Amino acid sequence: MSDAQPRDRAVPNLPSRDLDATEAFYSGFGFVRAYRDDGWMILRRADLQLEFFRFDGLDPASSAARCTIRMADVDELAAAVAASGVPVGEVGFPRLHEVRMQEWGLRAGHLVDPDGNLLTLIAEPRA
């Protein structure tokens, strides 16, 4: 029996028009499938977990789906996203907004995936 205690957590559930395309996109920067059926998918990258549900009629341009990812090394994830070929820019799907100091006091960037999901990437302050 393991001594590891379950930990409380929240996991984003994001819409996907095509789970195959979503998996291919996120696998480009290190996410791997942990679970998949016809309408649901779980992807993991180290301690990060994203869950996706199938949403056939999704319009990326009008999607309001979003989540925040707080991490110790936000630059590593942003570099992996950029290295996978996701363009850096302000428009289009997908796109990466570079990590920079925000007016609200933390370093952050944004990833917008092909379905219009906005993932805010925030560097956790060091204690």
C-alpha positions as CSV (number, residue, x, y, z in Angstrom):
1,M,0.0,0.0,0.0
2,S,1.3,3.5,-0.9
3,D,2.0,6.2,1.7
4,A,1.1,8.8,-0.9
5,Q,-1.9,10.8,0.1
6,P,-4.4,12.0,-2.5
7,R,-4.2,15.7,-3.0
8,D,-6.9,18.2,-3.7
9,R,-6.8,19.7,-7.1
10,A,-8.9,21.3,-9.8
11,V,-8.6,20.2,-13.4
12,P,-9.7,22.3,-16.4
13,N,-12.3,20.7,-18.8
14,L,-11.9,22.3,-22.2
15,P,-13.9,21.8,-25.5
16,S,-12.4,20.2,-28.5
17,R,-13.9,19.9,-32.0
18,D,-11.6,17.0,-32.8
19,L,-9.9,15.0,-30.0
20,D,-7.3,13.5,-32.5
21,A,-6.3,17.0,-33.5
22,T,-6.2,18.2,-29.9
23,E,-4.0,15.3,-28.9
24,A,-1.6,15.9,-31.8
25,F,-1.4,19.6,-30.9
26,Y,-0.6,19.2,-27.2
27,S,1.7,16.2,-27.8
28,G,3.9,18.5,-29.8
29,F,5.1,20.1,-26.6
30,G,5.1,17.1,-24.2
31,F,1.5,16.2,-23.2
32,V,0.7,12.5,-23.3
33,R,-2.6,10.7,-23.3
34,A,-3.6,9.4,-19.9
35,Y,-7.2,8.5,-20.9
36,R,-9.4,8.6,-24.0
37,D,-12.8,7.5,-25.1
38,D,-15.2,8.8,-27.9
39,G,-16.1,12.0,-26.0
40,W,-13.4,12.6,-23.3
41,M,-9.7,12.8,-23.2
42,I,-7.1,13.4,-20.4
43,L,-3.6,14.7,-21.3
44,R,-0.7,15.0,-18.9
45,R,2.6,16.7,-18.9
46,A,4.5,16.0,-15.6
47,D,2.1,17.4,-12.9
48,L,-0.1,19.3,-15.4
49,Q,-3.4,17.7,-16.4
50,L,-5.8,19.0,-19.0
51,E,-9.1,17.3,-19.8
52,F,-11.0,17.7,-23.1
53,F,-14.6,17.0,-24.0
54,R,-15.9,16.7,-27.6
55,F,-17.8,19.8,-28.8
56,D,-18.5,19.4,-32.5
57,G,-20.2,22.8,-33.1
58,L,-17.4,24.9,-31.4
59,D,-16.5,28.1,-33.0
60,P,-12.9,29.0,-31.9
61,A,-13.4,32.7,-32.6
62,S,-16.3,32.9,-30.1
63,S,-15.0,30.4,-27.5
64,A,-14.8,31.7,-24.0
65,A,-13.1,28.6,-22.6
66,R,-10.0,29.3,-20.5
67,C,-7.9,28.1,-17.7
68,T,-4.8,29.2,-15.8
69,I,-1.6,27.1,-15.5
70,R,0.7,28.2,-12.7
71,M,4.1,26.7,-12.7
72,A,7.7,27.1,-11.4
73,D,9.2,27.1,-14.9
74,V,6.8,28.8,-17.2
75,D,9.6,29.6,-19.6
76,E,10.4,25.9,-20.2
77,L,6.7,25.3,-21.3
78,A,6.6,28.4,-23.4
79,A,9.8,27.4,-25.2
80,A,8.5,23.9,-25.8
81,V,5.3,25.4,-27.3
82,A,7.3,27.7,-29.6
83,A,9.6,24.9,-30.6
84,S,6.6,22.8,-31.6
85,G,5.8,25.4,-34.3
86,V,3.1,27.4,-32.6
87,P,3.4,30.9,-33.9
88,V,4.0,33.9,-31.6
89,G,1.5,36.6,-32.2
90,E,-1.7,38.4,-31.3
91,V,-4.1,36.8,-33.8
92,G,-4.9,33.4,-35.2
93,F,-5.5,29.8,-34.0
94,P,-3.2,28.5,-32.5
95,R,-0.9,31.2,-31.1
96,L,1.5,31.9,-28.3
97,H,1.7,35.3,-26.5
98,E,5.2,35.5,-25.1
99,V,5.8,35.3,-21.3
100,R,6.6,38.8,-19.9
101,M,6.1,40.8,-16.8
102,Q,2.4,41.8,-16.6
103,E,1.1,45.0,-15.1
104,W,-0.5,43.0,-12.3
105,G,2.9,42.0,-11.1
106,L,3.6,38.4,-12.3
107,R,5.3,37.0,-15.4
108,A,2.8,35.4,-17.7
109,G,2.0,34.5,-21.3
110,H,-0.9,32.9,-23.1
111,L,-1.5,29.9,-25.3
112,V,-4.5,29.9,-27.5
113,D,-5.1,26.4,-29.0
114,P,-6.7,25.5,-32.3
115,D,-10.1,25.4,-30.6
116,G,-9.8,28.9,-29.2
117,N,-9.1,27.7,-25.6
118,L,-7.1,30.3,-23.8
119,L,-4.5,28.9,-21.4
120,T,-2.9,31.6,-19.2
121,L,0.7,30.5,-18.3
122,I,1.8,32.1,-15.0
123,A,5.2,31.9,-13.3
124,E,4.7,31.1,-9.7
125,P,6.5,33.6,-7.5
126,R,9.5,32.1,-5.7
127,A,9.1,32.0,-1.9
